Protein backbone atom coordinates (compact mmCIF):
# COMPACT_ATOMS: atom_id res chain seq x y z
CA UNK A 1 0.00 0.00 0.00
CA UNK A 2 1.41 3.45 -0.95
CA UNK A 3 2.06 6.24 1.54
CA UNK A 4 -0.54 8.40 -0.22
CA UNK A 5 -3.26 5.77 0.20
CA UNK A 6 -2.17 5.20 3.80
CA UNK A 7 -2.66 8.92 4.45
CA UNK A 8 -6.16 8.81 2.92
CA UNK A 9 -7.17 5.81 5.02
CA UNK A 10 -6.35 7.81 8.16
CA UNK A 11 -8.80 10.57 7.23
CA UNK A 12 -11.69 8.71 5.62
CA UNK A 13 -14.77 9.63 7.71
CA UNK A 14 -15.87 7.16 10.37
CA UNK A 15 -19.31 7.16 8.79
CA UNK A 16 -18.62 5.24 5.59
CA UNK A 17 -19.48 1.94 3.94
CA UNK A 18 -17.85 -0.43 1.49
CA UNK A 19 -19.55 -1.67 -1.65
CA UNK A 20 -19.15 -5.05 -3.28
CA UNK A 21 -17.06 -3.48 -6.04
CA UNK A 22 -14.48 -2.09 -3.62
CA UNK A 23 -15.69 1.52 -3.38
CA UNK A 24 -15.56 3.29 0.00
CA UNK A 25 -18.49 5.70 0.09
CA UNK A 26 -19.02 8.64 2.46
CA UNK A 27 -20.37 12.19 2.51
CA UNK A 28 -18.46 14.27 -0.02
CA UNK A 29 -16.60 17.07 1.80
CA UNK A 30 -16.87 19.48 -1.14
CA UNK A 31 -20.61 19.91 -1.68
CA UNK A 32 -22.40 19.48 1.65
CA UNK A 33 -23.42 15.92 0.76
CA UNK A 34 -25.38 14.01 3.43
CA UNK A 35 -26.25 10.90 1.42
CA UNK A 36 -22.85 9.26 1.09
CA UNK A 37 -22.46 10.13 -2.59
CA UNK A 38 -18.66 10.41 -2.53
CA UNK A 39 -16.76 7.33 -3.64
CA UNK A 40 -13.08 6.42 -3.10
CA UNK A 41 -11.60 3.44 -4.97
CA UNK A 42 -8.13 1.92 -4.72
CA UNK A 43 -6.63 0.86 -8.05
CA UNK A 44 -4.51 -2.26 -8.79
CA UNK A 45 -1.72 0.13 -9.85
CA UNK A 46 -1.37 1.45 -6.28
CA UNK A 47 -3.22 4.66 -7.05
CA UNK A 48 -6.81 5.73 -6.37
CA UNK A 49 -9.87 7.36 -7.90
CA UNK A 50 -12.51 9.60 -6.33
CA UNK A 51 -15.83 10.83 -7.64
CA UNK A 52 -18.92 12.51 -6.20
CA UNK A 53 -22.25 11.48 -7.68
CA UNK A 54 -24.02 14.72 -6.78
CA UNK A 55 -24.69 16.88 -9.81
CA UNK A 56 -22.84 20.19 -9.74
CA UNK A 57 -20.14 19.10 -7.28
CA UNK A 58 -16.60 20.05 -8.25
CA UNK A 59 -15.72 16.35 -7.96
CA UNK A 60 -18.56 15.18 -10.22
CA UNK A 61 -15.72 15.04 -12.72
CA UNK A 62 -13.58 12.49 -10.96
CA UNK A 63 -10.03 12.90 -9.78
CA UNK A 64 -7.27 10.55 -8.71
CA UNK A 65 -3.60 9.89 -8.22
CA UNK A 66 -1.11 7.34 -9.57
CA UNK A 67 2.35 6.33 -8.29
CA UNK A 68 5.03 8.44 -9.93
CA UNK A 69 2.78 11.52 -10.14
CA UNK A 70 3.15 14.62 -8.00
CA UNK A 71 0.52 15.04 -5.28
CA UNK A 72 -1.01 18.39 -6.17
CA UNK A 73 -4.03 20.07 -7.72
CA UNK A 74 -7.43 18.43 -7.23
CA UNK A 75 -6.15 15.29 -5.44
CA UNK A 76 -4.40 17.48 -2.89
CA UNK A 77 -7.51 19.67 -2.51
CA UNK A 78 -9.64 16.60 -1.79
CA UNK A 79 -7.10 15.45 0.81
CA UNK A 80 -7.22 18.83 2.59
CA UNK A 81 -11.03 19.06 2.39
CA UNK A 82 -11.19 15.73 4.23
CA UNK A 83 -9.07 17.26 6.99
CA UNK A 84 -5.74 15.79 5.93
CA UNK A 85 -2.49 17.42 6.99
CA UNK A 86 -0.25 17.93 3.96
CA UNK A 87 2.72 17.66 6.31
CA UNK A 88 2.01 13.91 6.45
CA UNK A 89 2.79 13.54 2.75
CA UNK A 90 6.44 12.62 2.03
CA UNK A 91 8.40 15.45 0.43
CA UNK A 92 9.18 13.55 -2.77
CA UNK A 93 5.50 13.60 -3.72
CA UNK A 94 5.30 17.37 -3.27
CA UNK A 95 8.43 18.42 -5.16
CA UNK A 96 7.91 20.32 -8.39
CA UNK A 97 10.38 20.36 -11.30
CA UNK A 98 10.63 23.17 -13.84
CA UNK A 99 11.36 22.56 -17.51
CA UNK A 100 15.06 23.06 -16.69
CA UNK A 101 14.97 20.31 -14.08
CA UNK A 102 15.22 22.62 -11.07
CA UNK A 103 13.53 21.12 -8.02
CA UNK A 104 11.25 23.44 -6.04
CA UNK A 105 10.80 22.07 -2.55
CA UNK A 106 8.02 23.17 -0.19
CA UNK A 107 9.05 24.87 3.06
CA UNK A 108 10.31 22.42 5.67
CA UNK A 109 7.79 21.43 8.34
CA UNK A 110 8.54 19.27 11.37
CA UNK A 111 5.81 16.63 11.48
CA UNK A 112 7.54 13.53 12.80
CA UNK A 113 9.12 13.25 16.23
CA UNK A 114 10.68 10.23 17.98
CA UNK A 115 8.76 8.66 20.84
CA UNK A 116 10.33 9.04 24.29
CA UNK A 117 9.71 7.71 27.80
CA UNK A 118 8.40 9.68 30.75
CA UNK A 119 10.62 10.04 33.85
CA UNK A 120 11.12 6.77 35.66
CA UNK A 121 8.40 6.06 38.19
CA UNK A 122 5.85 8.36 36.55
CA UNK A 123 2.21 7.77 37.34
CA UNK A 124 -1.01 9.49 36.38
CA UNK A 125 -1.35 12.50 38.65
CA UNK A 126 -4.96 11.73 39.54
CA UNK A 127 -3.98 8.29 40.86
CA UNK A 128 -1.10 9.46 43.04
CA UNK A 129 -1.88 9.78 46.77
CA UNK A 130 1.26 11.05 48.51
CA UNK A 131 1.18 14.59 50.03
CA UNK A 132 3.30 16.17 47.27
CA UNK A 133 1.09 14.66 44.58
CA UNK A 134 -2.05 15.91 46.32
CA UNK A 135 -0.54 19.41 46.36
CA UNK A 136 0.08 19.07 42.63
CA UNK A 137 -3.52 18.00 42.09
CA UNK A 138 -4.78 21.07 43.96
CA UNK A 139 -2.48 23.30 41.90
CA UNK A 140 -3.85 21.95 38.62
CA UNK A 141 -7.52 21.97 39.65
CA UNK A 142 -7.17 25.54 40.93
CA UNK A 143 -6.50 26.47 37.31
CA UNK A 144 -9.79 24.94 36.17
CA UNK A 145 -11.67 21.71 36.81
CA UNK A 146 -11.59 20.86 33.10
CA UNK A 147 -7.89 20.03 33.57
CA UNK A 148 -9.11 16.82 35.20
CA UNK A 149 -9.61 15.48 31.68
CA UNK A 150 -5.91 15.82 30.81
CA UNK A 151 -3.22 13.21 31.53
CA UNK A 152 -0.98 15.14 33.90
CA UNK A 153 1.76 13.02 35.44
CA UNK A 154 3.61 12.97 38.77
CA UNK A 155 6.88 11.31 39.75
CA UNK A 156 9.05 11.25 42.88
CA UNK A 157 12.07 12.60 40.98
CA UNK A 158 10.27 15.95 40.55
CA UNK A 159 7.82 15.84 43.49
CA UNK A 160 6.89 19.55 43.42
CA UNK A 161 6.36 19.69 39.67
CA UNK A 162 3.34 18.88 37.52
CA UNK A 163 4.44 16.98 34.41
CA UNK A 164 2.56 17.28 31.12
CA UNK A 165 3.20 14.58 28.49
CA UNK A 166 3.38 16.18 25.03
CA UNK A 167 1.77 13.94 22.43
CA UNK A 168 1.82 13.86 18.65
CA UNK A 169 -0.24 11.40 16.61
CA UNK A 170 -0.89 9.21 19.60
CA UNK A 171 2.65 8.92 20.97
CA UNK A 172 4.56 10.84 23.65
CA UNK A 173 7.32 12.88 22.00
CA UNK A 174 8.30 15.19 24.88
CA UNK A 175 7.39 16.26 28.40
CA UNK A 176 7.52 19.51 30.34
CA UNK A 177 7.15 20.03 34.09
CA UNK A 178 5.80 23.11 35.90
CA UNK A 179 6.77 23.90 39.49
CA UNK A 180 3.83 24.42 41.81
CA UNK A 181 5.73 26.54 44.38
CA UNK A 182 6.76 30.21 44.01
CA UNK A 183 10.26 31.00 42.80
CA UNK A 184 11.93 31.22 39.40
CA UNK A 185 14.54 28.51 39.99
CA UNK A 186 13.53 25.37 38.08
CA UNK A 187 10.13 26.90 37.36
CA UNK A 188 10.01 24.74 34.23
CA UNK A 189 11.86 21.51 33.46
CA UNK A 190 11.96 20.04 29.96
CA UNK A 191 13.06 16.60 28.91
CA UNK A 192 16.54 16.47 27.41
CA UNK A 193 15.22 15.30 24.05
CA UNK A 194 12.67 18.11 23.75
CA UNK A 195 12.19 18.72 19.98
CA UNK A 196 12.76 22.42 19.24
CA UNK A 197 10.29 22.59 16.33
CA UNK A 198 7.41 20.85 18.15
CA UNK A 199 4.19 22.65 19.06
CA UNK A 200 1.66 21.15 21.44
CA UNK A 201 -1.52 20.10 19.57
CA UNK A 202 0.04 20.73 16.14
CA UNK A 203 -1.54 17.51 14.85
CA UNK A 204 -4.93 19.19 15.43
CA UNK A 205 -4.01 22.42 13.66
CA UNK A 206 -6.94 22.22 11.22
CA UNK A 207 -9.53 21.31 13.85
CA UNK A 208 -10.91 24.86 14.04
CA UNK A 209 -11.14 27.75 11.57
CA UNK A 210 -9.14 29.95 13.93
CA UNK A 211 -5.80 28.54 15.09
CA UNK A 212 -4.99 30.07 18.48
CA UNK A 213 -1.31 29.97 19.44
CA UNK A 214 -0.11 30.52 23.01
CA UNK A 215 3.20 30.56 24.87
CA UNK A 216 2.34 28.13 27.68
CA UNK A 217 0.77 24.71 28.11
CA UNK A 218 -1.98 25.81 30.53
CA UNK A 219 -2.92 28.65 28.17
CA UNK A 220 -3.16 26.25 25.22
CA UNK A 221 -5.35 23.86 27.20
CA UNK A 222 -7.58 26.75 28.29
CA UNK A 223 -8.31 28.05 24.77
CA UNK A 224 -8.03 24.76 22.81
CA UNK A 225 -4.98 26.05 20.98
CA UNK A 226 -1.36 25.34 20.14
CA UNK A 227 1.61 26.03 22.41
CA UNK A 228 5.08 27.20 21.31
CA UNK A 229 6.66 26.75 24.78
CA UNK A 230 7.92 30.33 24.81
CA UNK A 231 7.54 33.50 22.78
CA UNK A 232 10.01 32.65 19.97
CA UNK A 233 8.95 30.55 16.98
CA UNK A 234 11.32 28.48 14.86
CA UNK A 235 11.17 28.70 11.06
CA UNK A 236 9.61 25.24 10.81
CA UNK A 237 6.87 26.25 13.23
CA UNK A 238 6.25 29.37 11.14
CA UNK A 239 6.08 27.22 7.99
CA UNK A 240 3.49 24.94 9.60
CA UNK A 241 1.29 27.87 10.61
CA UNK A 242 1.60 29.42 7.16
CA UNK A 243 0.53 26.08 5.68
CA UNK A 244 -2.60 26.27 7.85
CA UNK A 245 -3.28 29.75 6.46
CA UNK A 246 -3.12 28.38 2.93
CA UNK A 247 -5.83 25.89 3.93
CA UNK A 248 -8.13 28.75 4.89
CA UNK A 249 -7.34 28.84 8.60
CA UNK A 250 -6.85 32.08 10.52
CA UNK A 251 -3.75 32.05 12.72
CA UNK A 252 -3.95 34.27 15.81
CA UNK A 253 -1.09 34.58 18.31
CA UNK A 254 -2.12 35.18 21.94
CA UNK A 255 0.81 36.88 23.72
CA UNK A 256 1.30 37.18 27.46
CA UNK A 257 1.01 40.71 28.81
CA UNK A 258 3.82 40.21 31.32
CA UNK A 259 6.72 42.67 30.82
CA UNK A 260 8.03 42.57 27.23
CA UNK A 261 7.21 38.92 26.50
CA UNK A 262 4.61 39.99 23.93
CA UNK A 263 7.12 41.68 21.58
CA UNK A 264 8.34 38.51 19.84
CA UNK A 265 4.77 37.37 19.12
CA UNK A 266 3.81 40.82 17.81
CA UNK A 267 6.81 40.94 15.47
CA UNK A 268 6.23 37.39 14.20
CA UNK A 269 2.53 38.05 13.53
CA UNK A 270 3.32 41.23 11.61
CA UNK A 271 6.08 39.59 9.54
CA UNK A 272 3.78 36.75 8.45
CA UNK A 273 0.50 38.64 8.13
CA UNK A 274 -1.13 36.71 10.96
CA UNK A 275 -3.59 37.98 13.54
CA UNK A 276 -3.01 38.85 17.18
CA UNK A 277 -5.45 38.38 20.02
CA UNK A 278 -5.50 41.28 22.47
CA UNK A 279 -8.27 40.35 24.94
CA UNK A 280 -9.82 42.83 27.31
CA UNK A 281 -9.78 40.37 30.18
CA UNK A 282 -12.75 40.62 32.53
CA UNK A 283 -11.31 41.69 35.85
CA UNK A 284 -13.02 42.58 39.12
CA UNK A 285 -12.03 45.24 41.62
CA UNK A 286 -9.37 44.05 44.01
CA UNK A 287 -8.26 41.17 41.77
CA UNK A 288 -4.62 41.06 40.55
CA UNK A 289 -3.86 41.90 36.89
CA UNK A 290 -4.50 39.14 34.34
CA UNK A 291 -1.48 38.46 32.14
CA UNK A 292 -2.62 35.41 30.13
CA UNK A 293 -5.46 32.97 29.41
CA UNK A 294 -4.52 30.74 32.32
CA UNK A 295 -4.96 33.64 34.77
CA UNK A 296 -8.31 34.49 33.18
CA UNK A 297 -9.60 30.92 33.50
CA UNK A 298 -9.00 30.90 37.25
CA UNK A 299 -11.11 34.05 37.65
CA UNK A 300 -13.66 33.89 34.82
CA UNK A 301 -13.88 30.27 33.71
CA UNK A 302 -13.12 28.75 30.34
CA UNK A 303 -16.07 29.92 28.21
CA UNK A 304 -15.75 33.60 29.10
CA UNK A 305 -11.98 33.37 28.59
CA UNK A 306 -12.38 31.97 25.07
CA UNK A 307 -15.02 34.60 24.30
CA UNK A 308 -12.59 37.36 25.33
CA UNK A 309 -9.84 35.81 23.21
CA UNK A 310 -12.02 35.61 20.10
CA UNK A 311 -13.35 39.15 20.51
CA UNK A 312 -9.80 40.43 20.89
CA UNK A 313 -8.54 39.13 17.53
CA UNK A 314 -7.20 41.87 15.25
CA UNK A 315 -4.81 42.41 12.36
CA UNK A 316 -4.38 46.12 13.15
CA UNK A 317 -0.77 45.90 14.27
CA UNK A 318 -0.48 49.52 15.40
CA UNK A 319 -3.53 49.16 17.62
CA UNK A 320 -2.17 45.87 18.96
CA UNK A 321 1.21 47.48 19.68
CA UNK A 322 -0.33 50.30 21.69
CA UNK A 323 -2.69 47.91 23.48
CA UNK A 324 0.08 45.51 24.48
CA UNK A 325 2.37 48.29 25.69
CA UNK A 326 -0.39 49.62 27.96
CA UNK A 327 -1.34 46.19 29.31
CA UNK A 328 2.26 45.22 30.02
CA UNK A 329 2.59 48.27 32.27
CA UNK A 330 -0.30 47.03 34.40
CA UNK A 331 1.21 43.59 35.10
Residue pairs with C-beta under 8 A, 6 or more apart in sequence:
1 46
2 46
2 47
2 67
3 89
3 90
3 93
4 47
4 48
4 65
4 71
4 89
4 93
5 42
5 46
5 47
5 48
7 79
7 84
7 88
7 89
8 40
8 48
8 79
8 82
8 84
10 84
10 88
11 79
11 82
11 83
11 84
12 24
12 26
12 40
12 82
13 26
13 27
13 82
15 26
15 27
15 36
16 24
16 25
16 26
16 36
17 24
17 25
17 26
17 36
18 24
18 25
19 25
19 39
21 41
22 41
22 42
23 39
23 40
23 41
24 39
24 40
24 41
25 36
25 37
25 38
25 39
25 40
26 36
26 38
26 40
27 33
27 34
27 35
27 36
27 37
27 38
28 37
28 38
28 52
28 54
28 57
28 59
29 38
29 78
29 81
29 82
29 83
30 52
30 57
30 58
30 59
30 78
30 81
31 52
31 54
31 56
31 57
31 58
31 59
33 52
33 54
33 57
35 54
37 52
37 53
37 54
37 57
38 50
38 51
38 52
38 53
38 59
39 50
39 51
39 52
39 53
40 48
40 49
40 50
41 48
41 49
41 50
42 48
43 49
43 64
43 66
45 66
45 67
46 66
46 67
47 64
47 65
47 66
47 67
47 69
48 64
48 65
49 62
49 63
49 64
50 59
50 62
50 63
50 64
50 75
50 78
51 59
51 60
51 61
51 62
51 63
52 58
52 59
52 60
53 60
54 60
58 74
59 74
59 78
63 73
63 74
63 75
63 78
64 75
65 71
65 75
70 93
70 94
70 95
70 96
71 79
71 89
71 93
71 94
72 94
72 96
76 86
79 86
79 89
80 86
80 206
80 247
83 206
85 111
85 203
85 205
85 206
86 94
86 243
86 247
87 109
87 111
87 240
87 243
88 111
91 105
91 106
94 105
94 106
95 103
95 104
95 105
95 106
96 103
96 104
97 103
97 104
98 104
107 239
107 242
107 243
108 235
108 236
108 239
109 236
109 239
109 240
109 243
110 195
110 197
110 198
110 236
110 237
110 240
111 202
111 240
113 168
113 173
113 174
113 195
113 198
114 173
114 193
115 171
115 172
115 173
116 172
116 173
116 174
116 175
116 191
116 193
117 172
118 153
118 155
118 163
118 165
118 172
118 175
119 155
119 157
119 158
119 163
119 175
120 155
120 157
121 155
121 156
121 157
122 153
122 154
122 155
122 163
123 153
123 154
123 155
124 151
124 152
124 153
124 154
125 133
125 136
125 137
125 140
125 152
125 153
125 154
125 162
125 163
126 137
126 148
126 152
128 134
128 136
128 137
128 154
130 159
132 154
132 159
132 160
133 154
133 159
135 160
135 180
136 152
136 154
136 160
136 161
136 162
136 180
139 162
139 180
140 147
140 152
140 162
141 147
141 148
142 298
143 218
143 294
143 297
143 298
144 222
144 297
144 298
144 301
144 302
146 221
146 302
147 218
147 221
150 164
150 221
151 165
152 162
152 163
152 164
153 162
153 163
153 164
153 165
153 175
154 162
154 163
155 163
158 177
158 189
160 179
160 180
160 181
161 177
161 178
161 179
161 180
161 186
161 189
162 177
162 178
162 180
163 175
163 176
163 177
164 175
164 176
164 177
164 178
164 217
165 172
165 175
166 172
166 173
166 174
166 175
166 176
166 198
166 200
167 173
168 198
168 202
168 203
169 203
173 195
173 198
174 190
174 191
174 193
174 194
174 195
174 198
175 190
175 191
176 188
176 189
176 190
176 191
176 194
176 217
176 229
177 188
177 189
177 190
178 187
178 188
178 217
178 218
179 186
179 187
179 188
179 189
190 229
194 229
196 234
197 234
197 236
197 237
198 229
199 213
199 226
199 227
199 228
199 229
199 237
199 240
200 217
200 220
200 226
200 227
200 229
201 220
201 225
201 226
201 227
202 226
202 240
205 211
205 226
205 240
205 241
205 244
205 249
206 244
206 247
206 249
207 224
208 224
208 249
209 248
209 249
209 250
210 249
210 250
210 251
210 252
210 310
210 313
211 225
211 226
211 241
211 244
211 249
211 250
211 251
211 252
212 220
212 223
212 224
212 225
212 226
212 252
212 254
212 277
212 309
213 225
213 226
213 227
213 228
213 241
213 251
213 252
213 253
213 254
214 220
214 223
214 225
214 226
214 227
214 228
214 254
214 292
214 293
215 227
215 228
215 229
215 230
215 231
215 254
215 255
215 256
215 261
215 265
215 292
216 227
216 229
216 256
216 292
216 294
217 227
217 229
218 293
218 294
218 297
219 225
219 227
219 254
219 256
219 292
219 293
219 294
220 226
220 227
222 293
222 294
222 296
222 297
222 302
222 305
222 306
223 254
223 293
223 305
223 306
223 309
224 306
225 254
228 237
231 255
231 256
231 261
231 262
231 263
231 264
231 265
232 264
233 241
233 264
233 268
238 268
238 272
241 251
241 272
241 274
242 251
242 272
244 251
245 251
245 273
245 274
250 275
250 313
251 272
251 274
251 275
252 274
252 275
252 276
252 277
252 313
253 265
253 266
253 268
253 269
253 274
253 275
253 276
253 277
254 265
254 276
254 277
254 279
254 292
254 293
254 309
255 261
255 262
255 265
255 266
255 276
255 324
256 262
256 291
256 292
257 289
257 290
257 291
257 292
257 324
257 327
257 328
257 330
257 331
258 291
258 292
258 328
258 331
259 328
259 331
260 328
262 324
262 328
265 276
266 276
266 317
266 320
266 321
266 324
268 274
269 275
269 276
269 317
269 320
270 317
273 315
274 315
275 313
275 314
275 315
276 313
276 314
276 315
276 317
276 320
277 309
277 310
277 312
277 313
277 314
278 312
278 314
278 319
278 320
278 323
278 324
278 327
279 293
279 296
279 305
279 308
279 309
279 311
279 312
280 308
280 311
280 312
281 290
281 295
281 296
281 300
281 308
282 296
282 299
282 300
282 304
282 308
283 289
283 290
283 299
284 299
287 299
288 295
289 330
289 331
290 296
290 299
291 331
293 305
293 309
296 304
296 305
296 308
297 305
300 308
314 320
